[in-house]
Structure formats: structure tokens, C-alpha cells
């Protein structure tokens, strides 16, 4: 559920003391090594089926066409909003060049529920709400996210919500602080409480780390200063903005887990639903073939040196982590070369 930052904790401590489509990489490709004791040193290797026990716990998944309601909290530039929306709409855009975002999402479509229904491959942006006045201030808690959702779904200028297949994605601007942000999470997902919102629907929150902790939540597009000489250095983001490009990988992580475990009772590993290990968590830090053991995996660089592993609509490129396949019992992505 959460993007845990255990790798950062270990680095600070050190400083202070696949049904994947196989694609040839026809651009400049490389496999950067993550600094010692980084995220891929956690033994979550590409084919680590013996290290996890991902099970289905009989809960619902997002099997109907997914109606996504976007909430922009704080001030967002039109270009940043368009970039994030292009990623979201790329999920249902099969005509993007391979390896594509829609091919990446096909792994999600392998997950099914007790009725044999699979996660939907259709995602629609069914509503948008902009809270540019920071109605709940610039320092938020997890619970205040539900108040923001309630205002967007029922206030003036809000949207009418489909209570059957709706999900919320709350995105906070770079000047908004969130409880545990940068310290323990870069994003999280859960579900709304009827007492707060009036109904139960899944939601995810992701923050823009560009001004607060890019070296944490926009890694590897930014790296902490104490890593100097210990890794590849910051990689060039595919769209020129470390905060938003890093944010998109977090959005992908949270949407994958939201779709497969929307009410925290469907697909996860471990016995504690309050602290599940989900299909994004299992592949943290893996972006291509050859990942693990300190490497992020084979990714691509364009002629300008920008790093990516997926293509999207409107010629966009993205760097997004892989997800766990229930068929191959491994982390997979459409840019696999092995």
C-alpha cells in the first residue's frame, strides 16, 4: 500500500556512522547501479517467487471500467496537470509505441476476483476538481484527505460521483505538507469512511516532492548529497521535471495497488491487512530486466539523455516501476529483454 522508504533509512544510517512483451531496446540502454544498500538490495529480485506469498483474500477488485476522479489540491501549472493526465489516459491508449503504459497495465488485467472478473483495462477521467485555495491549509493529515474528497464530491463546482466504480486520486502541490510525507511515505491508498464522506470508495493520495524531498520521493531523478560517488548520480527525468516525473511513478505504484486491493481485503502478501505487502511493494526499485542486487534494471535513454522505460500518448515517455505478475510470480514490465 505504502511506498516505504526503508532504503533511505539505511542509506542515512550508513552515511552517519512476467507475461511481459519482450522488446529489443533500439535506443541507448543502460542498467544503472543503485548506491550500496539501496532499494533493490532488499532481495526483491526479478524472479523472486520464493520470497513472497501473494494471496487473494476474497475482497473486490476494480473490475468495472474505472471512473477516476482527480482532485488537484493547491496550485498546479497547466503543463504539470497535462503531463499527469497524459500518463493516466495512456493506461487505456493501446496505440502508444511499445513498450507502452497500456502494456504495463496488462499485468494488472491478470488479477481476478472470486467471480473470475479481471481488473479493467479501461480507465476514464470522469471528473476533476481544483482546490487552488488550499481549503484545508498547507499541512494535511491522512484524515483531512477524506474531508478534501467530501468537499470535491459535494461542494459547489464539485463532481457527481459514480458510487459503483468511482475512485479518487488526490494530488497535492509541491508546497503542501502531508503527515509522514518524505519520512515514511511518498503516496498511499485507502478507502473513504461513510462518516466522513458519506460513502465508501477507494482513493489514493500522492504528493509532489519537488520542493520538499526530491531526493527521497523523486529518486532516481534526484539523489541525496551524501550519495556522491556512491551511485550513478541523478538520472535525467523523461519530461524534465524531477518532482512530477518522480510523482508519476508513485501514482503508477498506488493505482496498481488500488486496482488490485481497493478495500485492503483482496490481493496482498502477509497476514496483517493493516500493513500489507502489495503488488507494487514487491517490485520497488525495479524498472527493467537485470534488476535486483543493487541494479534498477535495463532502461532506455533518448538522444537527450532522458531516462524512460514506457511510452505514452502524445509522444510522452515515462519511467515507471514494474509490478508483480500473478502468473509468472515475478516482477514484469513490457520493456523486458530477457
ZAMIVEX-468776 format. One line per 10 residues: number of its first residue (from 1); their letters; for each residue z, x, y of C-alpha. Coordinates in steps of 0.5 Angstrom, whole numbers. Each point is the difference from the previous one (the first is absolute). Example, Ala and Ser with C-alpha at 12.3 -4.5 7.8 and 13.67 -1.06 7.14 Angstrom:
2
1> as> 16 25 -9; -2 2 7 .
***
This chain:
338
1> xxxxxxxxxx> 0 0 0; 2 5 5; -4 7 2; 6 4 -2; 1 7 4; 3 4 -5; -5 5 0; 2 1 8; 8 0 -2; -2 6 -5 .
11> xxxxxxxxxx> -4 4 5; 5 -1 5; 6 3 -4; -5 6 -2; -1 1 7; 7 0 2; 3 5 -6; -55 -44 -35; -5 -5 -1; -3 4 5 .
21> xxxxxxxxxx> -7 1 2; -2 7 -1; -4 2 6; -2 7 2; 2 3 7; -6 1 3; 4 2 7; 4 6 1; 6 -1 -5; 7 4 -1 .
31> xxxxxxxxxx> 7 -1 -3; 5 2 5; 7 2 -3; 6 -3 3; 5 4 2; 5 2 -5; 5 -6 -3; -5 -5 4; -1 -7 -3; -5 2 -5 .
41> xxxxxxxxxx> 6 5 -3; 3 -7 -3; -3 1 -6; -4 -7 1; -7 3 -3; -6 -3 0; 0 -2 -7; 8 0 -1; 0 -6 -4; 6 2 -4 .
51> xxxxxxxxxx> 4 1 6; 0 -8 2; 2 -6 -3; -4 -5 5; 1 -7 -3; -2 -7 2; 7 -5 2; -4 -7 0; 0 -1 7; -6 -2 4 .
61> xxxxxxxxxx> -6 5 3; -5 -1 5; -5 -3 -4; -3 -5 5; -4 2 6; 5 4 4; 1 -3 7; 2 6 4; 4 -2 7; 0 6 5 .
71> xxxxxxxxxx> 6 1 5; -1 5 5; 7 2 3; -1 4 6; -6 3 4; -6 1 -4; -6 3 2; -6 -4 -2; -3 6 -3; 6 1 -5 .
81> xxxxxxxxxx> 0 -7 -1; -7 0 -2; 1 6 -5; 5 -3 -4; -3 -7 0; -7 4 -3; 5 3 -5; 3 -7 -2; -7 -3 0; -3 6 -4 .
91> xxxxxxxxxx> 4 -3 -6; -5 -6 -1; -6 4 2; -4 3 -6; -6 2 3; 4 6 3; -2 7 -3; 3 3 -6; 6 2 0; 2 -6 4 .
101> xxxxxxxxxx> 6 -4 2; -2 -6 -5; -1 4 -6; 7 3 2; 3 -7 0; -4 -2 -7; 6 4 -3; 5 -6 3; -5 -5 -4; 2 2 -6 .
111> xxxxxxxxxx> 7 -2 0; 1 -7 -2; 6 -5 -1; 2 -5 -6; -6 -5 2; -5 6 -1; -2 0 7; -1 6 3; 1 3 7; -5 -3 5 .
121> xxxxxxxxxx> -5 5 3; -1 -5 6; 4 2 6; -1 -4 6; 3 1 7; 2 -7 1; 4 1 7; 2 5 5; 6 -1 5; 1 6 5 .
131> xxxxxxxxxx> 7 0 3; -1 5 5; 6 -2 4; 5 3 -5; 3 -6 -1; 6 3 -5; 0 6 4; -2 7 -2; 6 1 -5; -1 -4 -6 .
141> xxxxxxxxxx> 4 -1 -7; -3 -3 -6; 2 -7 1; -3 0 7; -7 1 -3; 2 -7 -3; 1 -3 7; -6 3 2; -4 -3 -5; 3 -7 1 .
151> xxxxxxxxxx> -2 0 8; -7 2 -2; -1 -6 -5; 3 -5 4; 0 2 7; -5 -1 6; -6 4 -2; 2 1 -7; -4 -2 -6; 0 -5 -5 .
161> xxxxxxxxxx> 2 3 -7; -2 -2 -7; 6 0 -4; -3 0 -6; -4 7 0; 2 3 7; 3 7 1; 3 3 6; -2 7 3; 5 2 6 .
171> xxxxxxxxxx> -3 7 3; 5 3 6; -3 4 5; 2 8 1; 6 -2 5; 3 -5 -5; 6 3 -4; 2 -3 -7; 6 0 -4; -1 6 -5 .
181> xxxxxxxxxx> -7 2 3; -1 7 -1; 6 1 -3; -1 -4 -6; -6 -4 0; -7 0 3; -1 -7 -2; 3 -5 -4; -2 -7 -3; 5 -6 -2 .
191> xxxxxxxxxx> -1 -8 1; 3 -5 5; 6 -4 0; 0 -7 1; 6 0 4; -4 5 5; -7 -2 0; 0 -7 -4; -3 2 -6; -1 6 -5 .
201> xxxxxxxxxx> -6 4 1; -2 8 -2; 0 4 6; -1 8 2; 2 4 6; -3 7 2; 2 4 6; -5 4 4; 4 7 -1; -5 4 5 .
211> xxxxxxxxxx> 5 1 6; 7 0 -5; -1 3 -6; -8 2 -2; 2 6 -4; 4 -5 -5; -4 -6 0; -7 2 2; 1 6 -5; -5 4 -1 .
221> xxxxxxxxxx> -3 -1 7; 6 3 3; 5 5 -3; 7 2 2; 0 6 4; 5 3 -6; -6 0 -5; -4 5 4; -3 5 -5; 2 -5 -6 .
231> xxxxxxxxxx> -6 -4 -1; -7 -2 3; 2 -2 7; -1 -7 2; -7 -3 -2; -5 -3 5; 1 -7 0; -6 -4 -2; 0 -4 6; 3 5 5 .
241> xxxxxxxxxx> 7 -3 1; 6 2 -5; 4 -6 1; -5 -5 -1; -3 4 -6; 6 1 -3; 2 -7 1; -6 -3 -4; 2 4 -6; 7 -3 1 .
251> xxxxxxxxxx> -3 -7 1; -4 1 -7; 6 2 -3; 4 -6 2; -6 -5 -1; -1 2 -7; 8 -1 -2; 0 -6 4; -6 -3 -4; 3 2 -7 .
261> xxxxxxxxxx> 7 -1 2; 1 -5 5; 6 -3 -1; 3 6 -3; 0 -3 -7; -7 2 -3; -3 7 -1; 5 6 0; 4 5 -3; 7 1 -1 .
271> xxxxxxxxxx> 6 -5 -2; 2 -2 7; -4 -5 4; 3 2 7; -2 8 -1; -7 -1 -4; -5 6 -1; -7 -4 1; -7 2 -1; 0 4 7 .
281> xxxxxxxxxx> 6 3 -1; -3 3 -7; -5 4 4; 3 2 6; -4 6 3; -6 0 -5; -6 -1 3; -5 2 -5; -2 4 -6; 4 6 -2 .
291> xxxxxxxxxx> 6 -3 4; 7 2 -2; 4 6 -1; 0 1 8; -7 -2 1; -2 -6 3; -7 -1 -4; -7 1 2; -2 -3 6; -6 1 5 .
301> xxxxxxxxxx> -1 3 7; -6 -2 4; -4 4 5; 5 0 5; 6 2 -5; 3 -7 0; 3 -2 -7; -1 -6 -4; -1 -3 -7; -2 -7 2 .
311> xxxxxxxxxx> -6 -3 3; 1 -7 4; -4 -5 4; -4 2 7; 0 7 -3; 7 1 0; 4 6 -4; 7 0 -2; 5 4 -4; 4 -5 -5 .
321> xxxxxxxxxx> 5 2 -6; -2 -2 -7; 3 -6 -3; 3 -1 -8; -5 -3 -5; 3 -4 -5; -6 1 -4; 0 8 0; 7 0 1; -1 6 6 .
331> xxxxxxxx> -2 0 7; -7 -1 1; -5 -1 6; -7 0 1; -1 7 2; 2 2 -6; -4 6 -3; 3 1 -7 .
***
